[in-house]
Amino acid sequence: MISTIRLYGKPVRVELSAAAERALAKRAQPLFAEVQLIFGCMIAKRVWFRDEANPGAVPVNPKLSVWFRPARYEKACSFDDIDGGAVASDFPMAVDRKGFVPDVVRIDYRAGKWQGDFTYSLDVFTSQNAG
């Protein structure tokens, strides 16, 4: 399934694999995907899956909502720490978050686990650097 939502005013294509669609259909409650662009001693990206809602989440369908969060991990500077449950805080943005929102979010369900990724198109970087 492919849907388009708007995060911070920017269209975002959300692609669900067939396995993700089947797993969502079996859930009693909605799933919430937090798309994080991580700033700090490194730039990284992660998609976290949660059962609890976020007020900024945008519904993709009745069983899935997505939100975008620029984040930082002040007490973690390794992927092992971040992936091991380090606590994030909001990254203060001096510019509009819209410029950092991804173009495509992909969600899959494999081996009993939710997996996600997101990408930016070349068009985004070309248009921001033009002029």
C-alpha positions in Angstrom: 0.0 0.0 0.0 1.2 3.5 -0.8 -0.3 6.6 0.8 0.7 10.2 1.0 0.5 12.3 4.2 1.7 15.7 5.1 4.2 16.3 7.9 5.0 19.9 8.7 3.3 20.9 5.4 5.4 18.6 3.3 4.0 15.6 1.3 5.5 12.3 2.5 5.0 9.0 0.7 4.4 6.2 3.1 5.0 2.7 1.6 3.8 -0.4 3.5 5.0 -3.8 2.5 2.4 -6.6 2.1 3.7 -8.1 5.3 3.3 -4.8 7.2 -0.3 -4.5 5.9 -1.1 -8.0 7.2 0.5 -7.4 10.6 -1.4 -4.1 11.0 -4.7 -5.8 10.1 -4.1 -8.2 13.0 -3.5 -5.4 15.6 -6.3 -4.5 18.0 -4.8 -1.0 18.5 -3.0 1.5 16.2 0.7 1.5 15.7 2.7 4.8 15.8 5.9 5.2 13.9 8.3 7.9 15.1 10.6 9.0 12.3 13.8 10.5 13.9 16.5 12.4 12.2 19.3 12.4 14.8 21.7 15.2 15.2 24.7 15.1 17.6 28.2 13.7 17.3 26.8 11.9 14.2 23.9 12.3 11.8 21.7 9.2 11.8 18.1 8.2 11.0 15.8 5.8 12.7 12.2 4.8 12.7 10.9 3.7 16.1 7.6 1.9 16.6 5.3 2.5 19.6 1.9 1.6 20.9 1.4 5.0 22.5 0.1 8.0 20.5 1.9 11.3 20.0 -0.1 14.5 19.6 1.7 15.4 16.4 1.1 12.0 14.7 -0.6 12.0 11.3 -2.8 9.1 10.4 -1.8 7.0 7.4 -4.8 4.7 7.9 -6.9 3.7 11.0 -4.1 1.4 12.2 -1.0 3.5 11.5 0.1 7.0 12.3 3.5 8.7 11.6 5.3 11.6 13.1 8.7 13.3 12.4 11.1 14.3 15.2 14.5 15.9 14.8 16.3 14.5 17.9 19.5 14.4 19.8 20.9 12.0 22.3 23.0 14.0 24.7 24.2 11.0 26.8 24.8 8.7 23.9 27.2 8.9 21.0 27.1 5.4 19.6 24.6 3.5 17.5 24.6 0.7 20.2 23.5 3.2 22.9 20.9 4.8 20.6 19.5 1.5 19.5 19.8 0.2 23.1 17.2 2.6 24.4 19.0 5.9 25.1 16.6 8.7 25.7 16.2 11.4 23.0 15.3 15.0 23.4 14.0 17.4 20.7 16.7 19.0 18.6 16.2 22.7 18.6 15.6 23.8 15.0 16.6 27.3 14.0 14.9 26.7 10.6 11.6 25.3 9.6 11.4 21.5 10.2 9.8 21.0 6.8 13.2 21.1 5.2 14.3 18.0 7.1 11.1 15.9 6.7 11.8 12.9 4.5 10.2 12.3 1.1 9.5 8.6 1.6 9.0 6.4 4.7 9.0 2.6 4.2 7.6 0.2 6.7 7.9 -3.5 6.8 7.2 -6.4 9.2 9.8 -9.2 9.2 10.6 -12.0 11.6 8.0 -10.6 14.1 9.5 -7.1 14.2 8.5 -3.8 12.7 11.2 -2.2 10.5 11.3 1.2 9.0 13.5 3.4 6.9 13.2 6.8 5.2 14.9 8.6 2.3 15.3 12.0 0.7 15.1 12.5 -3.0 17.8 14.2 -4.9 15.2 16.8 -6.0 15.0 18.1 -2.5 18.7 18.8 -2.2 18.9 20.3 -5.7 16.0 22.7 -5.1 17.3 23.8 -1.7 20.7 24.6 -3.2 19.4 26.3 -6.3 19.5 30.1 -6.4 
